[in-house]
Amino acid sequence: MNILLVYPRCPDTFWSFKHALGFISKKAALPPLGLITVAAMLPDDWKKKVVDMNTAYLWDKEIKWADYVFISAMAVQQKSVRDIIKRCNKLGIKVVCGGPLFTAEHYEFEGVDHFVLGEAEVTLAPFIEDVKNGCAKHVYTTDERPSITETPIPAWHLIDMEKYFLLNVQYSRGCPMDCEFCDITVLNGRVPRTKTSDQMIAELEALYKIGWRNEALVVDDNFIGNKNKLKNEILPAMIEWMKLRNYPFTLFTESSINLADDDELMQLMVNANFNRVFVGIETPNEDSLVECNKFQNNKRDLISSVKKIQNYGMMVDGGFIVGFDQDPKSIFQRQIDFIQKSGIVTAMVGMLNAPVGTKLYKRLEKEERLLTRITGDNTDGSINFTPKMPMNDLVKGYEKILHGIFKHKNYYARIKTLLRELKPKFNKRKKKLALPKLDWATIKAFMKSNWHIGVKEKGQLHYWKLLAWTMLKHPRAMTLSITLAIYGFHFRKVAAASTQLMF
């Protein structure tokens, strides 16, 4: 049996880092972790190939080679998905689809022979058995939330790691929070299901053995969903492994803001070489936080919480949203002020959207305010329902935020704020701040940034002032400063494409 696993093309988005990847000669930010995990679940005697359309072209001869083409995708990839399905249909090759996009809305797609929905640990094995017996059904689905303690290590040999900026591992699924707009709990539930410490070490070791020595993303819905297990089992094991392997890569994950309430947990994460965490801030407006059930963010000094995490040596990337019913007209300037004061350099700001199945979707459907399906792109300026604020005011306010936070002066000011706040609490076993490493790839990126940002792009004076300031005040963070400047180049390109802004 020949299986071709295809990951559809992602459009140019905030998280694609397309305009930054060229500085380091990479094709994509992340490999398709779900797809290569599914590949590891398939029978050993089945031949498998992976084509990530973000790093390579999908040729007809590759499709013709396959007995089945497996497609896994997110909402943002839906255009590419439809193109792949049409090509397979034209060539007479059977199509199998799974992943978040199809689990949420498989009924929107024609030309698919089999849908394997939900979590593969439950639905893939019955499909494989039916294929072997020649009686495969059209849809395999389940509401079960399986244990992931038997989930195999991804089939890393099927991808070319040199094409990616980051590699990734998964520790848990599910989030205990209940945000109205989030579809994570719809897909993965509210009870965090975790891997064992042995599994996590095996996953890290797998990355080490294939030669990875860069940043790795722990792709959890909420890494700290089960704090006790992290503190007593997982992080101690990771710390010992990192020490044994001389800290081969830094780690990045996603967490809720209540991480800032647990000093012990933050210290353990830093000791395990975490240096970045993404946090859903959403909004500084408390009424809007109440509206969307973001109670973990409410009634706290959000900027102080961000700075506390930064003070432990972890950069905070932030997600922000406008378009809540309770948003006042002042929200746009308040968002700008908050982002600037917080030192959150990587600030993703998007319009509120309602994914299928979420509590927000159901509420808006009842209120007859839904307009269309979501695009899946957090920052393309789209909104799929009728907001309470006049649409024209919302769009103009959104453009104001993007211009305010990504214009050169403000963006570089946030880098300076961040570098002032990164004050890691060292321990005896690890006496260095986890910063990007200086290697030949970094040197080439620096040379390219000097040309593209320091010469060709407008606002170049601010770039040179940033580098001079970093050299004088924080010379050990020069690589990080350059890296964040390159991120800013990408963010400005994406913001300009979304809103026609000129920087």
Beta strands, then each sheet from edge to edge (+ up, - down):
strand 1: 2-7
strand 2: 47-52
strand 3: 68-72
strand 4: 94-98
strand 5: 114-116
strand 6: 139-140
strand 7: 167-169
strand 8: 172-173
strand 9: 193-194
strand 10: 216-218
strand 11: 251-255
strand 12: 274-282
strand 13: 315-322
strand 14: 347-351
sheet 1: 2+ 1+ 3+ 4+ 5+ 6+
sheet 2: 7+ 10+ 11+ 12+ 13+ 14+
sheet 3: 8+ 9-
end
